[in-house]
Each structure stands twice: as C-alpha cells, then as structure tokens.
C-alpha cells in the first residue's frame, strides 16, 4: 500500500452525509481579511497535526501539519490571513493558503 503524499499542509474536511453549508459562514476566503478559529470548533492535537471538529455543522477536518495547527490557533492575532502566512516558508505558503481556504469553506475559521 503506497504511503500518503507529503502534502502535510492540507486541511481535509470530512462532512457527514446530509451536512449543509458551513453554518451560514461566508465560504469565500479572502486572505486580505482577518480570520479566527470559529468558537464552535474544537482542535484535538494528534501526532500528524490535529483534528478540528465543528459542533455546529458536525464537520471534521484533518490539519495535517503541526505548523498549520499553530497558524490556525494564532490566526486571530494578525490583521489578515496574509499577514499570518508571512511567517510560513515560501515553499509551503501556497499549501497553507489552500488549507486556510478549505477551512474557511468548512466554517472552521471565520472572518473577524
């Protein structure tokens, strides 16, 4: 069985059957806006990163890198998502940006 690809920055949402839109959240991610972890989301640390569970829409996402978990935890400290990404090495910035967009679409992070 082949091992998973090393795109560890990916956030993978797994929605239960019948799950609707992301709890009314604006699914359009704009990195120029400030974001924060939704108050309805709990992060559970795991060796690969973390599991994020949204208690409102019952979505589960896998944050597949400890650095992504730290970024999501500290997102609200920055004036924009783009500013939060400034500390991410250039080679990984695109993957982290896609992960944040996926998390926003799932309602895991929300605009402030």
Secondary structure as UniProt FT lines:
FT   TURN            8..9
FT   STRAND          11..14
FT   TURN            17..18
FT   TURN            23..24
FT   TURN            31..32
FT   STRAND          35..37
FT   TURN            39..40
FT   STRAND          41..46
FT   TURN            47..48
FT   STRAND          49..54
FT   TURN            55..57
FT   STRAND          60..63
FT   HELIX           66..74
FT   HELIX           75..77
FT   HELIX           81..85
FT   TURN            86..87
FT   HELIX           90..105
FT   TURN            106..107
FT   STRAND          109..111
//
